[in-house]
Amino acid sequence: MRGRVLRIVGGFYRVAAEGKAIECRIAGRLKRKETGERLVPQVLPGDIVRLEEAEGAMVIREAEPRSTCLARPLVANVDICVVVQSVASPPPNAELIDRLLAQAQNRGLLTAICLAKADLATDAEAEAFLAPY
């Protein structure tokens, strides 16, 4: 069975497969690999994986090659990056927006900015903030 990893918490992997979310474990050989200076997870949220049943539980046996991978947040197979920031209270963080957009564009992703709490600022304030983008 194939599925997409939705989230990883405490060694449990939630995978969307066959129209439902399935709690899985991961095969030991897939847990981490060494990249020279540190160990990194081999399966990330967003990865397409193959599941098998073993001893009454679902186990991730294989991960398909990734189309994209982001470092922060650590996710795979992303197609679009939508940065959500409030217009006011708290004010938008231009530095964070710049870093996220640069990382996404470096990976060839479509990008968008979504301003929340539009009722707390005037149209002129929102337009002034978005002008550089």
C-alpha positions as CSV (number, residue, x, y, z in Angstrom):
1,M,0.0,0.0,0.0
2,R,1.2,3.5,-0.8
3,G,0.6,6.7,1.2
4,R,1.9,10.1,2.1
5,V,3.5,10.9,5.5
6,L,1.4,13.6,7.2
7,R,3.4,14.0,10.4
8,I,6.0,12.4,12.7
9,V,5.7,12.5,16.4
10,G,7.6,10.4,18.9
11,G,8.6,7.6,16.5
12,F,5.0,7.3,15.1
13,Y,4.3,8.2,11.5
14,R,0.8,9.3,10.5
15,V,0.3,8.3,6.9
16,A,-2.6,9.2,4.6
17,A,-3.4,6.0,2.6
18,E,-6.6,4.7,1.1
19,G,-8.6,7.6,2.3
20,K,-7.7,7.4,6.0
21,A,-4.9,8.3,8.4
22,I,-2.9,5.3,9.5
23,E,-0.4,5.3,12.5
24,C,2.8,3.5,11.5
25,R,6.2,2.6,12.6
26,I,9.3,2.7,10.4
27,A,11.6,-0.1,9.4
28,G,14.9,0.3,11.3
29,R,17.0,0.6,8.2
30,L,15.1,3.7,7.2
31,K,15.3,5.6,10.5
32,R,18.4,7.8,9.9
33,K,21.4,8.1,7.7
34,E,24.7,9.8,8.3
35,T,25.5,12.8,6.2
36,G,29.1,13.2,7.4
37,E,28.5,15.5,10.4
38,R,25.0,14.4,11.6
39,L,22.3,11.9,11.4
40,V,19.2,13.0,9.4
41,P,15.8,11.3,9.1
42,Q,15.3,9.4,5.8
43,V,11.5,9.7,5.9
44,L,10.0,13.2,6.2
45,P,6.5,14.7,6.2
46,G,5.4,14.8,2.6
47,D,7.3,11.7,1.5
48,I,5.5,9.0,-0.5
49,V,6.0,5.7,1.3
50,R,5.2,2.0,0.9
51,L,3.5,0.3,3.8
52,E,3.3,-3.3,4.8
53,E,1.6,-5.0,7.7
54,A,4.0,-6.8,10.1
55,E,2.9,-8.4,13.4
56,G,-0.5,-6.6,13.4
57,A,0.9,-3.1,12.8
58,M,1.7,-1.1,9.7
59,V,5.3,-0.5,8.9
60,I,7.0,1.9,6.5
61,R,9.3,-0.2,4.3
62,E,10.4,2.1,1.6
63,A,10.3,5.8,0.6
64,E,10.1,7.0,-3.0
65,P,12.5,9.5,-4.4
66,R,11.7,13.2,-3.5
67,S,10.8,15.9,-5.9
68,T,11.7,18.7,-3.5
69,C,12.9,19.1,0.1
70,L,12.9,22.1,2.4
71,A,15.2,22.5,5.4
72,R,13.0,24.7,7.6
73,P,10.5,23.3,8.1
74,L,12.0,19.9,7.3
75,V,9.4,18.6,4.7
76,A,9.5,16.8,1.4
77,N,7.6,16.9,-1.9
78,V,6.3,20.4,-1.6
79,D,4.8,22.1,-4.6
80,I,3.8,25.6,-3.3
81,C,4.9,27.7,-0.3
82,V,2.3,30.0,1.2
83,V,3.7,32.3,3.9
84,V,0.9,33.4,6.3
85,Q,1.5,36.5,8.3
86,S,-0.8,38.9,10.2
87,V,-1.0,42.4,9.0
88,A,-1.1,43.7,12.6
89,S,-1.1,42.4,16.1
90,P,1.6,41.1,15.8
91,P,3.1,43.0,12.9
92,P,4.4,41.0,9.9
93,N,7.9,39.7,10.1
94,A,9.6,40.8,6.9
95,E,12.8,39.0,7.7
96,L,11.0,35.6,8.2
97,I,9.0,36.2,5.0
98,D,12.2,36.9,3.0
99,R,14.0,33.8,4.3
100,L,11.0,31.5,3.6
101,L,10.4,33.0,0.1
102,A,14.1,32.8,-0.8
103,Q,14.3,29.1,0.3
104,A,11.2,28.2,-1.6
105,Q,12.3,30.0,-4.8
106,N,15.7,28.4,-4.5
107,R,13.9,25.0,-4.7
108,G,11.8,26.1,-7.6
109,L,8.5,26.3,-5.7
110,L,5.6,28.5,-6.4
111,T,5.3,31.1,-3.7
112,A,2.5,33.3,-2.2
113,I,2.0,35.6,0.8
114,C,-1.2,35.5,2.7
115,L,-1.9,38.4,5.0
116,A,-4.2,37.5,7.9
117,K,-6.1,39.8,10.3
118,A,-6.8,42.2,7.4
119,D,-9.6,43.8,9.5
120,L,-6.9,45.2,11.9
121,A,-5.1,47.3,9.3
122,T,-6.1,49.7,6.5
123,D,-5.8,48.7,2.9
124,A,-3.0,51.3,2.5
125,E,-1.0,49.6,5.3
126,A,-1.3,46.2,3.8
127,E,-0.5,47.4,0.3
128,A,2.6,49.3,1.7
129,F,3.8,46.2,3.3
130,L,3.3,44.0,0.2
131,A,4.8,46.6,-2.2
132,P,8.4,45.2,-2.1
133,Y,7.1,41.7,-3.0
